[in-house]
Amino acid sequence: MSLPREEVLKAFHNQEVEHVPVSFWRHFAESEFTDASQEPAVLDINLQGHRDYYQAVDVDFAKTMLDGYFPYPFRGG
């Protein structure tokens, strides 16, 4: 689909557009709770994962998942 930037921005500003923009995103690190300061390889995993995904999936906009850079103080449970 790949809408032009202007069409995506119109939609974000609640203006009328012909198609609704679509995007899908995902985590690329084995665990989204990985601490990048302890496992620096997560940077390359994130970068390459986003590059490959963006090229393989025809999205209108992209959102990056910064696994390992914002660890939460809880681990679920």
N, C-alpha and C positions, 0 to 999 in steps of 0.2 A: 504494500500500500504506500508507504513512505510519503506522507503528506508534506507539502512545502512548509518550511518554518513558519511563514506568516499564518497559514491555516491552523497550525498547532497553537500558536500564540492567541489567535482569535478565540479558539475553543477555551483556552485557559482563562480568557477574560470574559467568558460567558457570552460571546458574540455568536451569531448564527454561522454555521459551517455546513458544508455538504456532507462530510463524513466525520464521525467521532474519532479522535485520535486514539490509538491503541498502543500499549506497550506491555511487555512482560519482563520480569526480572527475577533473578535468583541469586543465591549465594554460591560462590565457587570454592571457598575454603571447605575443608572437610567438616569443620565445625564453625559456625558463625561466632562462637565464643572464644575462638583462638586469640591469644594475646600476641599481637605482632611484635611487641618488644621482646618477647620470649622466643618467637618463631618468625624471624624476618623473611623466610621464604614465602610467607603468606602474601606479601606484596606482589611477587611475580605471579603467584597463583591467581590473585585477583585481576591483575592487569591482563594476563593472557586469556583468562576466562572471559572477561568482558570483551576483549578484541574478537575472539572467536565467536562468541554469542551474537554480538552486534552484526558481524558479517554473515552469519548463518540465518538470522531471523530478521524479517523485514518489519521493523517497528518504526513508529512515527517519532518517538522520543526515547531517550535512554535515561535510566536512573542507575547510578553505581551503588553497589553494596560494599561498604568499606569494612569488611570482616577483619577483626583483629585490632581495630583502632579505637573502638569505643566499648571496651569491656564493661559489662554490667556488673553491679555488685552481687548479683544473685545468679544461681545456676539452675533455676527451676526448682520444682519439688516442694 
